[in-house]
Amino acid sequence: MEVERGTVSLGEFEFECGESIPELEVAYEAYGEFTGDNAVLVCHALTGSAHVASHRDATETSGQARAWWDDIVGPGKAIDTNEYYVVCANVPGSCYGTTGPASENPETGEPYGTDFPPVTIGDWTDAQRELLDELGIPALHAVVGGSVGGMNVLEWAKRHPDHVDRIAPIAAAARVDSQCLAFDAIARRAITTDPDWNGGDYYAGPDPDDGLALARQIGHVMYLSKASMEKKFGRRAAGRDAMRSFPADPAASFFPYRDVESYLDYQAERFVERFDANSYLYLTRAMDNYDLASGFESDSDALAAFDGEALVMSFTADWHFTVDQAETLAESLRDADVETAHHVVESDHGHDAFLVEPGNVGPPLSDFLADGVDGTAVSDTVDDETEESREFAPVHNSLFST
């Protein structure tokens, strides 16, 4: 598999908020060979990176975040790099190579910190468009992404409808609901109330690791389902050698340190080693602020200029972005006269299912990229003669299990 990776300078960049920075650098990875009409842009989720698939030169990026969709992107996989030229770019405001709060401000020689401009998903999309211009890619066969990456996908259909033929927002919605807004608000407060956050000026150390760790733990609970947590952890006590990551109250020694606590502590410890607290604040703000209908009368109006095809994919146990939210999105696409399939996967995994169930995600996505909404694994419930709306197609785990 041919791989190119690097950082492209886009020069001065003006954000939607009206503020500018002297230079925006965007880190990207690209896989396969570009033939003129085979480019697929993959949009990463909240704390993802450009490192979407594994390759020989991945030693540096693997320390940042593992090849997060390696089961989906690669030779012979659902997004087949033998057929498609796949590009993934780290978004502005992140900390994996693209300019963000932890980056040096060339005007001061110090990290931007909270002087970095507020970022939006629209900013991510415009930066990706400029990156593709630099790479010589005028148009895309498809844009694909999960979670907030799926919102990024929708923004492509809204802002650059003539530049993409197919979109696949996975485990996503047109906006975040109030419950998730609440959890994200608590996560941000965990960071900003950590004394080491220091108003965002902590780069000389120490880092606000406790606050970021708590924010990540809140996120992990949002990404799992009740059923998956019960199956994975139950009420079991952690092993004898398990060590608590946070100070405990005096009574804790009488009660068990449970397996679910140990798991959350472990995930938090790993996360604070690789992610920036200010970036977490900026990126969750971008996600929470997103509203597909912004600037338009409705979601369907926002999508009216897009005349390609869409695959919406959702998961039954996902309470972060629910099946109902996905169906509402699919209806908005249909109302905009977009050929749309809503593919529902029956899964207990929760929001993380789009990352951990390649056997369910891969077949419909592969068929959609190849054949659009008529792909055999996408949906077979359209009545073309009566022009009935395309209904969503439930898919059970057993159909594509490996």
N, C-alpha and C positions, 0 to 999 in steps of 0.2 A: 504494500500500500504506500503510495507516494504521500508524504506529509510535509507541509511547510508550516512553520510556526515563527512568530515574531511579534514585533510591536510596530505599528504604523502611526506616525504623527499626523494629526488632522489640522495642525496649526491652531490658531485662535478659534475658540468654540464658544458660542453664545447659547446659554441654557434658556429653557422656557421661562424661567423666573426673571429673565432680563439681564442677569449677571453673566460675565464672560471670564474665561481663564486664558492666559497667553498661549497655552499649548495643551491640547488633549491628545494623549497617547492611548491607543487602543491595542490591547493584546489579543491575538487571534491564533487559531490553528485551523488549517485546511487540509482535507484528506481527499485523495483521488486526483483525477485529471479533469480540468475544465474543458468542455467541448463546445461551449457557446450557449447551450440551452439546458444544462443538466445541474445547475447550481441549487443546492438546498441549504438554507440557513437554519441552524439549530439554535434556539434561544434557551439559555440556561435558567434554572430556578434561582431562588433568592440568594443562596450562598455558593452557587456553582461557579465554575471557571470555564475558560475556553477549552480546557482539557477534557473533551467529551469522549474520546476514544483512545485506547492504549496504542503505543507505538515505540519503536526502539529508542527514540531520543527523549523519552518522557521522564527521565530521572529527576529533572529539576521541577517539573510541574506536578509530579506525583506527590511531592511533599506538601503542595498547596491544597490540592483536592484531587482525589483519585479520578480516574477516567469514569466519570459519573454515569455515562450511558453506554458503556463498552459492550453491553449485551445487545444493544440496538444498532449502533453505528460501527461499521467495519466491513471488510470483504465478506460477501455472502450473507450479510445480516440484513435486518429489515430496511435500514437506510444503507444500502449497499454501495460501498465506496469503489467498487468496480464499475458501477453505473453512474453514480452521482459524485459531483464535486461538492463536498460538505464543508461548510464554514461555520465555526462557532467563535464568537467574540465575547470577551469579558466586558461587562457593561460599565459605563461611567459611574463613579461613586463606589465601586467595589475595590478590592485590594489584591487582585490576582494579575497585576500587570497593567491594567487600565488605570488612568489617572483617577484618584479619589482622595478622600481626606488624609490618608497616610502618605500621600505623594508630596514631594518637595515643591513648594511654591517658588518658581524661579525668581520672583520679585523679592522674596525675603530670605531664601535659602533654608527655610524651615518648613516642616510639614504644614499643609493647609489646615488640618484640624477642622474645626467648625467654621472656619472662614471659607471652606469649599462651598460653592453654590448649591442650593437645594436641587435635587435631580428628579426627573419624572421619567415615566416609561416612554413618553414622547421623545425625551432626550436620548434614551437608549436607542430608539428606533432611528432617529436622525443620525446618530453616530454610526450605527451599522450601515445605513445607506451611504454615508461618506466613506466608510471603510471599503465597502464593495466597489465604489467608484475608483478608489485607489488600486484595488485589485483587478480592475478591468472587467467587472461583472455588472452589466447594465440591468439585467432582469433575473428573476429567480423562478425556478420550476416550482419550488415550495418553500414555505416557512413553517417550521415545526417547533413546538416547545411545550413544556409542562409547567403547571402551577403559575407563578408570576411570569414565567417564560411564555405561557399560553396567552397572557394579557399582552405581552410583547408581540406575539403573533397577530393578535387582533388589531393592534395599532398599525402593523404593516398594511393590513387590508384597509384600514381607515386612512392612513397618511399617504401610502404609496400603492394604491389599488392597481395601477397599470404596470407595476413592477413585479408582480407575483401572480402565478397561475393557480396555486393551490395553498390552502392554509390548513393546519392541523393543531388547534388549541386542545391540549390534553390536561385533564384535571384542573380546569380553569373556569373562569366566569367573567362576566362583563364588569364586575366590581366586587369588592370584599363586603360581606355582610357585617352587621353590627356586633355579633358575637366574636368574630375574628378580629374586628377592629379593637374590641376590648382586650383580647389576649395580647395583641401586638402593643397596645398602649402599656400594659403591665410589663411586658418584656423591655420596652424602652425605659420605663421608670426603674427597672432593676439596674440598668446600666447607668442612668444619669444620677441615681442616688448612691452609687458606689463612690466613696470618697476619693478613690484613685482616678475617677473619671476626670475630675478637675476641670469641669467646664469644657471638656474635649481636648484640653492641652495636657496630654499625658505621655507624649512620645519620648520624653527624656526618662520616663519610667517613674514609678511602677505602673503597669497597665491595669485597667479596671477588670481584672479577670473574674472576680466573683460576680460582678454584675452581668458580664457577658455570658458567663456560665449559666446563670439563672435564666437569662433570656433564651439561651439555646435549649434549656430544659423545657421551658414553656412551649417553644416551637416543636420540640419532639412530641410532646403530648398532643399537640394539634395535628401532627402528621399521622398519628396512630389511631386505630379505632378501638372502641371498648372491647370488641371481641378479640382483636389481635393482641391487646395487652393482657387480657385474661388468659389467653392461650399461651402466651410467651412467658408471663411472669406469675400469674395468679397471686396468691398471698405468701409465696415462698420466702423464706429468709435467705439472705445472701450467704455465700460460702464462708467458712471460718476465717479465711485469709482476706476477706473483703475489708477495705479500709474506707472510712467515710471521707468525703471530700470537703464537707462543710462542718463547722463547729456544731455540736449537738447539745441539746438541753440536758440537764443532769439526769432526768428520768430515762434518757435514751438507753442507758446501759442495761436497764431492766427489760426493754422491749427489743424485738428483732430489727436489725438493719435489713430491710427487705430487698429482694432481688430487683424489683422495679426501681428502687432508689439507687442501687448500685449501678444499674444500667444507665440511668440518667446522669449519674455522676461521671461515669466513664465517658459517655458521649460528650459531656460538657468539657471535661479535661482535654480531650482530643481537639475539640473545636477551638478553644481559646489559644491553642498553640498555632493555629493557622489563620485565624480571622481577626479583623480589626473591629473594635467596638463601635467606632464612629461610622464605619461602613455599614454595620448592622442597623444603626439608627437611620442612616440615609436611605438604605434600600427598602426597609420596612415602610418608611414614609412614602416612598415612590409607589409601592404596592398598594398601600392603604388609600392613597389619594386617587388612584386610577379609577376612571369612570368612562367607559366606552362612549357613552352618549354626550360627553362633554363637548360643547360647541355645536351640538345638534339637538333636534327635538326629541330624538329617540335613538335606541341602539340600531334599529333598522335603517334610520336615516344616515347614521354614521357609517354604515356598511354599504350604502346604496351604490357607490361608485365601483365597488368590487364586483367583477363579473366572472370570477373564477369558480372554483369548487372548494367545499369545506368539509373536513372531517372533525366533528366534535367527539371527544372521547371522555367518558366519566366512569366512576367506580362506585359501587353501591354503598360501601361503608365509609366513603369519604365525606366527612362532615365539615371539612375546610371549604371545599367547593363541591357542593352536592350535585346529585343527578338532576334534581329539579332546577338548580341554577343553570346547569349545562343545557337542559332542554329549553329553558327560556332563551338562552343564547342561540340555540339551534333554530328556534322559532323566529328570532329576530333576523337571522341569516335567510331563512326561507321567505320572510316578509320582504326582504331586500332582493328577492328573486335569485338568490345564490343557491346553486345545487348543493344540498347539504345532507350528510348522513350523521346521525347521532348514535354512536356505538357505546353501549353500556356494558361494562364488565362486572359480573357478579364476583365480588371479592371481599374478603374480611380484612384486608391489609390497611384500609384507610387511605389517606392522601398519598402516602409513599408508594402505593401500588404501581404508579406509572414508572417508578424507578426499579422496583423489585420483582415485577411480574412480566419479564420480557416475552414469555410464552403467550401472554394475553394481549400485550401491546403490539408486538412485532407483526403478526400476520395481517391485521386490518390496516396498520400503517403502511406496510410494504405494498399491499394491494392498492391502497389509495394513491400512493406515489406513482404506481405504475398505470393504474386504470381509472383513477378518480373515484367518484362515489359508486361507480358500477363494479368496483372490485369485489370479487366473490366473498372475501372475508369481511367486507365493510358492512354491507346491509343488503338484504334481498327483499325489502318490504315496500318497494315502490310500485305503484300501479301507474305506469306511464300513460295508459290509454285514458284513464279517468283523471289524470293529473292530480291524484291525491298527494297530500304532503308526505314527504319521506318520514316515516316513523323511526324511532330509535330501535336498535336491535340488541336485545340482551344476549350476552355471551357468557357461558359458564366456564369456570376454570378448567374443567375436564376436557374441553374442546381442543385446547392448545397446550396442555401440560406436557412437560418433557421429562 
